[in-house]
Amino acid sequence: AQSVTQPDIHITVSEGASLELRCNYSYGATPYLFWYVQSPGQGLQLLLKYFSGDTLVQGIKGFEAEFKRSQSSFNLRKPSVHWSDAAEYFCAVGPYSGGGADGLTFGKGTHLIIQP
Amino acid sequence: GAVVSQHPSWVICKSGTSVKIECRSLDFQATTMFWYRQFPKQSLMLMATSNEGSKATYEQGVEKDKFLINHASLTLSTLTVTSAHPEDSSFYICSAPRGIYEQYFGPGTRLTVT
């Protein structure tokens, strides 16, 4: 069965500092990998996704993630965080189904706190 | 961009009653929608897949008689929590896929059963 581990429940970062959120997955085949952000009162917003090709993926809001197959990791990074980045971040994995519709398996999330 | 709405955003009901939650894709059609459940400080857990024109498929451990799903049209799926109990209190989120493996999530519905 597929699973996603986000080892950090909370992370506190000073505004302007760099950020890395960790994600490890377990999946028996080629996975689709995603990072979502959840803010109170709003739906999950897709930051970026990885299907294949270049292992460094650029997303919205200045985020990027790197897929490392050997480490089964898909860590999210941002060089300089803003106070508006404070939110809950979820890593998710989905089965490779050629673009078909399948539900996702989510990690437990990392709560990002930004210090002024 | 694509938008998915949910209604209501927050509902309180008494134990033993039923509650219906709507999920709509506002500017695209979705033959499939997904229902997730999120407990406080927890991950989203896939409950079921709603299929237009056919029965929903439920994940293991999810009671299909308790969580009734109806995909009424290409833009609407409903989740009815029947005979709700306090342990059903949770945050319910729907999503609809569009394009190449892109899913759009609704804002969620917080259900509190007293």
Interface residues (C-beta under 8 A of the other chain):
Chain A: V4 I9 Y32 Y36 G41 Q42 G43 L44 Q45 L46 K49 F51 F90 G94 S97 G99 G100 A101 G103 L104 T105 F106 G107 K108 G109
Chain B: V4 S9 T31 T32 F34 Y36 K41 Q42 S43 L44 M45 L46 T49 E59 I93 S95 P97 G99 I100 Y101 E102 Q103 Y104 F105 G106 P107 G108
